[in-house]
Amino acid sequence: MNTSTRVVLITGGSRGLGRNAALALAADGADIVLTYRSQADAAQQVVAQIQALGRRAAALPLDVADSGSFAAFAAQVRQTLQGWGATGLQGLLNNAGEGLYAPIAETTPEQFDHLVAVHLKGPYFLTQALLPLIADGGRILNVSSGLARFSLPGSSAYAMMKGGIEVFTRYLAKELGARRISANTLAPGAIETDFGGGRVRDDAHTNAMVASITALGRAGQPDDIGPVAVALLSPHTGWINAQRVEASGGMFV
């Protein structure tokens, strides 16, 4: 692949871990196409920050729960790439998502179905729609969660979706091997962002609990995750394939 024109698409790149990964990848020399669902202003701020790093960036609206919109979105991505003179995407980071904190006894079918649409059906069919745009030898990175390995009450439905993403990733690696496209999952631990209502960041009890069961003695920061995404999407780490990489500081070890 031509690393001088490396383009990475990041879903949910306007805030949180997606924003951090976008800036880290841009600092590493990548041009970025990022998506946002409702925070257009925040997305444009990330675009401006990337451009200040000397890289190209574009923000496109996308609701990952609306799989019927993916063909039109892929056409927008293709148009963006053509405008840059780029031949394709060298990386895809399926990051967009939202949490749910509810005991099994209280989780509703509507909540469950929404998580399926966002975390399973969305990444599956978005990746499918973008496959013609991903260059041979490219990288796919799907965001999972530490909760797919360990269990905390209230996270069953969300964790189930992430377990499904890890299986999907292994199948991507197998089916795309002939194109030399590698696929991995990145499983963050508990990170201080606004994800899930900001519980880890804003609730002192939750934050202290996370620190107490983490080998490195604190909750994670977004800056702990962006560099891992850079490494796993690098053109130099393509031999890492079909793997689950947890970045949790050593939770529950």
ZAMARGU-4260 file (C-alpha; in steps of 0.2 Angstrom, whole numbers, plus 5000, padded with zeros to 4 digits):
<rodrens>
0) 5000/5000/5000 | 5005/5018/4997 | 5008/5024/5015 | 5011/5042/5009 | 4992/5043/5005
5) 4986/5032/5019 | 4967/5036/5023 | 4958/5029/5038 | 4939/5030/5041 | 4934/5031/5059
10) 4916/5029/5064 | 4911/5040/5079 | 4926/5051/5077 | 4918/5067/5084 | 4921/5063/5103
15) 4929/5051/5115 | 4940/5037/5109 | 4936/5040/5091 | 4942/5058/5092 | 4957/5052/5101
20) 4961/5039/5088 | 4958/5051/5074 | 4970/5064/5081 | 4983/5050/5085 | 4982/5043/5067
25) 4983/5060/5059 | 4999/5063/5070 | 5006/5047/5063 | 5003/5053/5045 | 4986/5047/5040
30) 4972/5057/5032 | 4955/5054/5041 | 4937/5052/5036 | 4927/5053/5052 | 4909/5050/5055
35) 4897/5058/5067 | 4878/5056/5071 | 4873/5072/5078 | 4888/5082/5084 | 4892/5091/5068
40) 4901/5105/5077 | 4912/5094/5087 | 4916/5084/5071 | 4921/5100/5062 | 4933/5104/5077
45) 4941/5087/5075 | 4943/5091/5056 | 4951/5107/5060 | 4963/5099/5073 | 4968/5086/5060
50) 4971/5099/5046 | 4982/5109/5059 | 4993/5093/5059 | 4995/5095/5040 | 4984/5081/5036
55) 4967/5080/5026 | 4951/5077/5035 | 4932/5076/5031 | 4917/5073/5043 | 4902/5064/5036
60) 4886/5061/5045 | 4881/5043/5048 | 4869/5034/5060 | 4877/5016/5062 | 4860/5010/5067
65) 4853/5014/5050 | 4860/5000/5039 | 4849/5006/5024 | 4859/5022/5023 | 4876/5013/5020
70) 4876/5012/5001 | 4873/5031/5000 | 4887/5033/5013 | 4899/5022/5004 | 4896/5033/4989
75) 4900/5049/4999 | 4916/5041/5005 | 4921/5036/4987 | 4918/5054/4982 | 4928/5061/4996
80) 4943/5049/4991 | 4942/5054/4973 | 4942/5072/4978 | 4959/5069/4987 | 4966/5058/4973
85) 4966/5043/4984 | 4963/5026/4977 | 4955/5018/4993 | 4955/5016/5012 | 4970/5009/5020
90) 4961/5007/5037 | 4943/5006/5044 | 4940/5008/5063 | 4923/5003/5068 | 4922/5013/5084
95) 4904/5021/5085 | 4893/5015/5098 | 4884/5018/5114 | 4883/5009/5131 | 4868/5002/5141
100) 4869/4999/5160 | 4854/4988/5165 | 4852/4972/5174 | 4846/4957/5164 | 4829/4958/5174
105) 4826/4976/5168 | 4833/4976/5150 | 4819/4978/5137 | 4818/4971/5120 | 4819/4988/5113
110) 4835/4992/5121 | 4842/4975/5116 | 4837/4978/5098 | 4845/4995/5097 | 4861/4988/5103
115) 4860/4975/5090 | 4858/4988/5077 | 4872/4999/5083 | 4885/4986/5088 | 4882/4971/5077
120) 4871/4974/5062 | 4879/4991/5059 | 4897/4986/5059 | 4893/4970/5049 | 4884/4979/5035
125) 4894/4995/5035 | 4910/4985/5033 | 4902/4975/5019 | 4897/4991/5010 | 4915/4998/5012
130) 4924/4982/5007 | 4926/4988/4989 | 4934/5004/4995 | 4947/4995/5006 | 4963/4993/4998
135) 4971/4976/4997 | 4983/4975/5011 | 4973/4986/5022 | 4968/4985/5040 | 4951/4983/5049
140) 4950/4987/5067 | 4934/4984/5077 | 4931/4990/5094 | 4926/4978/5107 | 4927/4979/5126
145) 4935/4972/5141 | 4917/4967/5146 | 4918/4953/5133 | 4931/4944/5144 | 4926/4949/5162
150) 4908/4951/5168 | 4901/4966/5178 | 4883/4966/5183 | 4872/4978/5172 | 4883/4976/5156
155) 4876/4959/5149 | 4868/4965/5133 | 4882/4977/5128 | 4895/4964/5132 | 4885/4951/5121
160) 4886/4963/5107 | 4905/4965/5109 | 4907/4946/5110 | 4899/4945/5093 | 4910/4958/5086
165) 4925/4948/5091 | 4918/4933/5082 | 4914/4944/5067 | 4932/4950/5067 | 4939/4932/5066
170) 4928/4929/5051 | 4934/4945/5042 | 4952/4940/5044 | 4948/4922/5037 | 4938/4928/5022
175) 4948/4943/5018 | 4965/4935/5019 | 4967/4932/5000 | 4966/4951/4999 | 4980/4953/5012
180) 4967/4963/5023 | 4970/4960/5042 | 4956/4962/5055 | 4958/4963/5073 | 4948/4969/5088
185) 4954/4982/5101 | 4946/4979/5118 | 4947/4995/5129 | 4945/4993/5148 | 4935/5006/5158
190) 4940/5023/5151 | 4936/5041/5157 | 4925/5048/5143 | 4907/5052/5142 | 4903/5035/5136
195) 4889/5026/5145 | 4884/5043/5153 | 4902/5046/5159 | 4900/5034/5174 | 4919/5030/5174
200) 4924/5048/5173 | 4911/5057/5184 | 4906/5044/5197 | 4919/5044/5210 | 4914/5027/5217
205) 4914/5019/5200 | 4931/5027/5196 | 4938/5020/5213 | 4931/5003/5209 | 4940/5002/5192
210) 4956/5008/5199 | 4955/4995/5213 | 4954/4980/5201 | 4967/4987/5188 | 4985/4982/5189
215) 4991/4999/5185 | 4980/5007/5198 | 4969/5019/5189 | 4955/5020/5176 | 4960/5022/5158
220) 4962/5039/5149 | 4958/5041/5130 | 4976/5044/5127 | 4979/5026/5133 | 4969/5020/5118
225) 4973/5031/5103 | 4991/5025/5102 | 4985/5007/5102 | 4973/5010/5087 | 4988/5018/5078
230) 4999/5002/5081 | 4985/4990/5075 | 4981/5000/5060 | 4999/5003/5055 | 5005/4996/5038
235) 5019/4989/5048 | 5009/4977/5059 | 4999/4968/5046 | 5005/4951/5052 | 4994/4954/5068
240) 4978/4946/5062 | 4962/4939/5069 | 4968/4944/5087 | 4959/4952/5102 | 4970/4965/5109
245) 4965/4972/5126 | 4970/4989/5132 | 4964/4989/5150 | 4979/4993/5161 | 4977/4975/5168
250) 4959/4974/5174 | 4955/4958/5183 | 4971/4949/5180
</rodrens>
